[in-house]
Amino acid sequence: MYNIKKIETHGRSLRVRVDPEPEREGRPALWPSVGEYPIYDPFLYTTMTTDDERNERFRAALSQLAPDRNILDIGTGQDLLWAREGVQAGAQHALAIEVIEDAFHKAAANLSAFYPQDQITLLLGESTNLQFAPRADVCVAEIIGSLAGAEGAAAVLTDARNRHLKPGGLVVPHRAVTLAAAVRLSDLLPEQPVAFAEASLPYLRSIFDWHGMPFDVRLRVENPSAGALLSEGAPVEVLDFNGDLRTEQRRTTRLAITRPGHMDGVLTWLNLWCLPDEEPLDALHMKTNWATIYLPLFESPVPVAAGDVLELTFAATLSDDGIHPDYQLSAALHTADGREHHGALASPHHGGSFRAYSIYQRLFPTS
């Protein structure tokens, strides 16, 4: 069972399908993907600053790379976390940049309580539009999305490497990869409705308010059922921040179905390396603020069996803001009986269609 709630956005009333059960530890929950939008609040910042899997890796990288160097922290947030951690690790100076004005003012208030203050400089704005000197030795930027590039990391860090880092300067994190596997959405949320968590509604409204109208937001699945995957995961998006970093990319991979079931889309998740030789953070198998993202491909679930193959093409192109990627997926499911099932998804960062796919028609019913 599910409830229907209403949210108001720009004078428009939207009906939203809502899970009546409260969220609790370990229970799957459906949210909009929030990280790629400027809607951060204390709750979202707290989920990041208390993420031990993430923090241990960033701290280890800074302890190795920051001593006696100048560091640049892009997206420092209200807590100036990596600027402070870099200074505590021995950096000579940290330049911290924050684009969200409310977070910047909170960071400025926090900075006044930090000693020694002259070791951190805080700037408001987009790093891609700012100019400053001298260049940094190390850039630390926690602007990685649950889809690795969703928050604009490729474009922002390409610019940082070109304009803000010294020759030979290094970026933390070192690498981010998005993996994908075949799934059915309802299997990710067993014994509960396919519906948004009630706690997510303010964020859904904030995204629509920011954009000015509703659109088909990406679907974030927290604590997905571990047994729901119908294939192994394979890389579909690769960001090498200290190597061949591309702002746009296109990859085709073949996902072999490993067990019988039904599929209607793919589940994606993040692998992240802060240092080249470490064990990666795995957002599917570790407790972290990064969650999995479900992307629909077929209007209704398609039966699959072991040995069937999903040929998936995953492309990222820059949106009209020149920073955040739009994602395009196309798929051909080859089944053992010789049939082919074709599906596709356009998932722009903002804009695009609303209720264009059956899953969004269910989540936002008109009656």
C-alpha positions in Angstrom: 0.0 0.0 0.0 1.0 3.6 -0.5 -0.2 7.1 0.2 -0.7 10.0 -2.1 0.7 13.3 -0.9 0.7 16.7 -2.6 3.6 19.1 -3.0 3.3 22.7 -4.3 5.9 24.0 -6.6 5.6 27.3 -8.6 1.9 27.4 -8.1 1.4 23.9 -9.3 0.1 21.1 -7.2 1.7 17.7 -7.8 0.4 14.4 -6.5 3.3 12.1 -5.3 3.2 8.4 -4.4 4.6 8.0 -0.9 5.7 5.0 1.2 3.6 5.2 4.4 6.3 3.4 6.4 8.9 5.6 8.1 12.5 5.2 7.1 14.7 3.0 9.4 18.2 1.7 9.4 18.8 -0.8 6.6 15.3 -0.5 5.0 15.3 0.3 1.3 14.1 3.8 0.5 13.4 5.7 -2.7 14.5 9.3 -3.0 15.3 11.8 -5.8 19.0 12.1 -6.5 19.9 15.3 -4.7 23.7 15.8 -4.9 23.8 17.5 -8.3 21.5 20.3 -7.2 22.2 23.4 -5.0 19.8 22.4 -2.3 22.2 21.3 0.5 21.0 21.7 4.1 22.4 20.8 7.5 21.0 17.2 7.2 22.7 16.6 3.8 26.0 18.1 5.0 25.9 15.9 8.2 25.4 12.7 6.1 28.7 13.6 4.4 30.8 14.8 7.3 29.8 11.6 9.2 30.6 9.2 6.3 33.5 7.2 7.7 34.1 5.2 4.5 34.5 8.4 2.5 36.4 10.4 5.2 39.0 7.8 5.9 40.0 7.7 2.3 40.2 11.5 1.8 42.1 11.9 5.1 44.6 9.2 4.0 45.2 10.9 0.7 45.6 14.4 2.4 48.0 13.0 5.0 50.2 11.8 2.1 49.8 14.7 -0.3 49.1 17.9 1.7 52.2 18.4 4.0 54.1 21.5 3.0 51.9 22.2 0.0 49.2 24.6 -1.0 45.8 22.9 -1.5 42.6 23.9 -3.2 39.3 22.7 -1.8 36.5 23.0 -4.4 33.0 22.7 -2.9 34.2 23.1 0.6 30.7 23.2 2.1 29.6 24.9 5.4 32.2 22.9 7.4 35.3 23.6 5.2 36.0 20.0 5.9 38.8 19.2 3.5 40.4 22.7 3.8 40.6 22.1 7.6 41.8 18.5 7.2 44.4 19.6 4.7 45.8 22.2 7.1 45.7 19.7 10.0 47.7 17.3 7.8 50.4 19.9 7.3 49.4 22.0 4.3 51.0 25.5 4.2 47.7 27.0 3.0 44.2 26.0 1.8 42.1 28.0 -0.6 38.5 26.9 -0.1 35.7 27.7 -2.7 32.0 27.4 -2.2 29.3 28.2 -4.8 26.2 27.9 -2.6 25.7 31.3 -0.9 24.1 30.0 2.3 26.8 27.4 2.8 29.5 30.0 2.1 28.2 32.3 4.9 28.0 29.4 7.3 31.5 28.5 6.3 32.7 32.0 6.9 31.2 31.9 10.4 32.9 28.6 11.0 36.2 29.9 9.7 36.2 32.7 12.3 36.4 30.0 15.0 39.2 28.2 13.2 42.8 28.8 14.3 45.1 29.8 12.6 42.7 31.6 10.3 45.4 32.9 8.0 46.0 29.3 6.7 42.6 29.1 5.0 41.2 31.6 2.5 37.5 31.3 1.6 36.0 32.4 -1.7 32.4 32.5 -2.9 31.7 31.5 -6.5 32.2 28.9 -9.1 35.8 27.7 -9.5 35.4 27.7 -13.2 34.8 31.5 -13.2 37.3 32.5 -10.5 40.9 33.6 -11.0 43.5 33.6 -8.3 47.2 33.1 -7.6 49.4 31.2 -6.8 48.4 27.9 -8.3 47.9 25.0 -5.9 49.9 21.8 -5.6 46.9 19.6 -4.7 43.2 20.0 -5.5 40.7 18.2 -3.2 37.1 18.2 -4.5 34.3 16.1 -3.0 32.0 16.9 -5.9 31.5 13.2 -6.9 27.9 12.1 -7.5 26.2 8.7 -6.9 26.5 8.7 -10.7 30.2 9.6 -10.7 30.1 12.6 -12.9 26.6 13.9 -12.1 27.8 16.8 -10.0 30.1 18.1 -12.8 33.4 16.7 -11.5 34.8 16.1 -15.0 34.3 19.7 -16.2 35.2 21.4 -12.9 38.4 19.4 -12.4 39.5 19.6 -16.0 39.3 23.4 -15.6 41.1 23.1 -12.2 43.9 21.1 -13.8 44.3 23.7 -16.6 44.0 26.9 -14.6 44.4 26.3 -10.8 47.0 23.6 -10.4 50.7 23.8 -10.9 52.2 21.5 -13.6 52.3 18.0 -12.1 49.7 18.9 -9.5 47.4 16.2 -8.2 43.7 15.8 -7.7 42.0 14.0 -4.8 40.1 11.8 -5.5 42.2 9.9 -8.0 39.5 8.0 -9.9 35.7 7.5 -9.9 33.8 4.9 -11.8 30.1 4.3 -12.3 29.1 0.6 -12.6 25.8 -0.8 -13.8 23.8 -4.0 -13.5 20.5 -5.3 -14.7 17.6 -5.1 -12.2 13.8 -4.7 -11.7 13.0 -1.7 -9.6 10.4 -3.5 -7.5 13.0 -6.2 -6.5 15.2 -3.4 -5.1 12.3 -2.5 -2.7 11.0 -5.9 -1.6 7.7 -6.2 0.3 7.1 -2.4 0.1 5.6 -0.1 -2.5 7.5 1.6 -5.3 7.0 5.1 -3.8 9.1 8.0 -2.5 10.1 8.1 1.2 8.0 10.8 2.9 11.2 12.4 4.2 12.3 13.0 0.6 9.4 15.2 -0.4 11.0 18.6 0.8 14.0 17.8 -1.4 11.9 16.8 -4.3 10.0 20.2 -4.0 13.4 22.0 -3.7 14.7 20.5 -6.9 11.6 21.5 -8.8 11.6 25.0 -7.2 15.2 25.4 -8.2 14.5 24.5 -11.8 11.2 26.3 -12.0 9.1 23.2 -13.1 9.0 19.5 -12.5 11.0 17.0 -14.5 11.8 13.3 -14.3 14.4 13.3 -11.6 16.9 10.5 -11.2 15.8 7.9 -8.7 18.1 7.3 -5.7 17.7 3.9 -4.0 19.1 3.7 -0.5 19.8 0.2 1.0 18.7 -1.7 -2.1 18.0 -5.4 -1.7 21.4 -7.2 -2.1 19.9 -10.1 -4.0 18.1 -8.0 -6.6 20.9 -7.8 -9.2 20.4 -9.9 -12.3 23.9 -9.5 -13.7 27.4 -8.6 -12.5 28.3 -4.9 -12.5 30.4 -3.4 -15.3 31.9 0.1 -15.7 29.8 2.5 -17.8 31.4 5.9 -16.8 35.1 6.3 -15.9 36.7 9.5 -14.6 40.5 9.5 -14.2 41.1 12.8 -12.5 44.9 12.5 -12.7 44.9 10.9 -16.2 42.9 11.1 -19.4 39.9 13.0 -17.9 37.1 13.5 -20.4 34.1 15.8 -20.0 32.1 13.7 -22.4 32.2 10.0 -23.0 30.3 7.1 -24.5 30.7 3.4 -23.5 29.1 0.2 -24.7 29.2 -2.8 -22.4 27.6 -6.2 -22.4 25.9 -7.4 -19.2 25.4 -11.2 -19.0 22.3 -12.1 -17.1 23.2 -14.6 -14.3 19.9 -15.8 -13.0 16.2 -15.9 -14.1 13.9 -13.0 -13.2 12.5 -9.8 -14.8 14.3 -6.6 -15.6 13.1 -3.1 -16.4 16.3 -1.0 -16.0 19.7 -0.8 -14.5 21.1 0.0 -11.1 24.2 2.1 -11.0 26.7 2.7 -8.2 30.0 4.4 -7.4 33.5 3.0 -7.0 35.9 5.7 -5.8 39.7 5.7 -5.3 41.3 8.6 -3.4 44.8 7.1 -3.9 45.7 4.9 -6.9 46.5 1.6 -5.0 43.9 1.6 -2.3 40.8 -0.6 -2.1 38.0 1.5 -3.7 35.0 2.7 -1.8 32.1 0.6 -3.2 28.7 2.4 -2.7 26.7 -0.8 -3.3 28.5 -2.9 -0.7 29.6 -0.3 1.9 27.8 2.1 4.2 28.3 5.5 2.7 26.3 8.7 1.8 26.5 7.8 -1.8 23.6 5.6 -2.8 22.6 3.6 -5.9 20.7 5.2 -8.8 18.0 3.3 -10.7 17.6 4.2 -14.4 14.6 2.8 -16.2 15.0 1.3 -19.7 11.8 -0.7 -20.4 8.2 0.4 -19.9 7.3 -3.0 -18.3 9.5 -5.7 -16.9 10.9 -8.2 -19.4 11.5 -11.9 -18.5 15.2 -12.9 -18.5 17.1 -16.1 -18.0 20.8 -16.9 -17.3 22.8 -16.4 -20.4 20.7 -13.6 -21.8 22.7 -10.5 -22.6 22.0 -6.8 -22.2 24.0 -4.6 -24.5 24.1 -1.2 -22.8 25.3 2.1 -24.3 25.9 4.8 -21.7 26.7 8.3 -22.8 27.5 11.6 -20.9 27.4 14.9 -22.7 27.6 18.4 -21.1 24.3 20.1 -20.4 23.6 23.7 -21.4 25.3 24.9 -18.2 28.6 23.5 -19.5 29.3 21.8 -16.2 26.8 19.0 -15.4 26.4 16.1 -17.7 23.2 14.9 -19.3 23.0 11.1 -19.5 21.7 9.0 -22.4 21.2 5.3 -22.3 20.2 2.8 -25.0 19.9 -0.9 -24.5 19.2 -4.1 -26.5 18.3 -7.2 -24.5 19.1 -10.4 -26.4 17.2 -13.4 -25.0 17.9 -17.1 -25.5 14.7 -17.5 -27.6 16.3 -15.1 -30.2 14.2 -12.1 -29.4 15.5 -8.5 -28.9 14.0 -6.0 -26.6 15.0 -2.4 -27.0 14.9 0.4 -24.4 16.3 3.9 -24.0 16.4 6.7 -21.5 17.3 10.4 -21.7 18.3 11.7 -18.2 19.2 15.3 -18.4 20.6 17.2 -15.4 17.6 19.5 -15.6 14.7 20.1 -17.8 13.5 17.5 -20.2 10.3 15.6 -19.9 8.0 15.0 -17.0 6.1 11.8 -16.6 7.5 10.5 -19.9 8.2 7.0 -18.6 5.7 4.7 -16.9 7.7 4.7 -13.6 7.3 8.5 -13.3 3.6 8.2 -14.3 3.2 5.9 -11.3 5.2 8.1 -8.9 3.4 11.3 -10.0 -0.2 10.1 -10.6 -2.7 12.6 -12.0 -5.7 11.1 -10.4 
